[in-house]
């Protein structure tokens, strides 16, 4: 039986109740409509893009308004990079504050993460979105909680938890399809993690491999399994963190 709260099922702000809300949660949100777009500061929250593996020059592109994104303003695309992309090249997009989050230790509160993403290609791609111990560590890293798409292993999205490199992966029944928007939501504390896709619970785990007491940072990762550039679109991001004051 799950004790986690239900997801917000929306990328929008939850109700804000002045001082009471400040005592309970910190809420971070980015729709990528404002802020600089450089390798150092991206969007309103100041994301940083990094080449994790290879010399591919990972970067972020602004996606211009077009029929495919007309209802999604502020879309960006994270790329492995166009310069001599090779098998295994990887790029990341992370909040600039490292190790800022530790999973709560009780079942009454959980960290909530959400993002709206889309894949121009689902061939030879690896994707992760969630909380990680290092922005420059390949793939899942040593400690993490994420939604993963690793085409070489599974065409379906997986919920993956990693503690000290020991990993548990739980498959969903959602196969990634090109040019389809997905709302990905993660609820996590150190005893349980849940993955919702488009508002429906698709995977959960109470594995011992959920990281506890490790500093984590919200981020996205993309890697290529073939000699060619890979990327995916991000429309919006939100994170809600419980606090006590």
C-alpha angles and dihedrals in degrees: 000000000000123000097184119115117252116265122260089242088209137080090218125102116277115233112293117220106186116239094359091060092047089056093051110036146014111214123201122187137172128179092175092234094116140035134051123310107214133121088262104045125020127177127341095310096051102246120193124218118211136182101234099180129016133004096279097125098235112218147167124242128200109235110222121225110277139148091271094057103023093122094045112069119189098033120169131183124219111211135190086225138264099244112100094320110201136183109290097021109147139186133191139201114204142167109260095237106085123211091003098143134058119185112252115254098218133074094229094071135038140176113253123208128179137175137168111222140170133193121219086192134016095189119111094348135135120198135180132179124179142060120334137177094227135025091207099047117106120251116327095358123209096297124021151129115213153146104246135196111187107169094192089060105029136355089214127082113258134201106228129189123184129188117178089342092304104124140196120193123192117192123221125207092243115109114201113248125193120253093013123127115229127194104211118193128181127191116189144170127159094272102042142018130192133192121205123188118194090347097307125111105243105164140009138173140188091191123156085233094076105117115247128189092003122125111246136185130205115247154133129241133193129184136175125232092194138045098276141080118276131189146155136211126250119197103173144350135203136177130183118195123188115228136179122216 
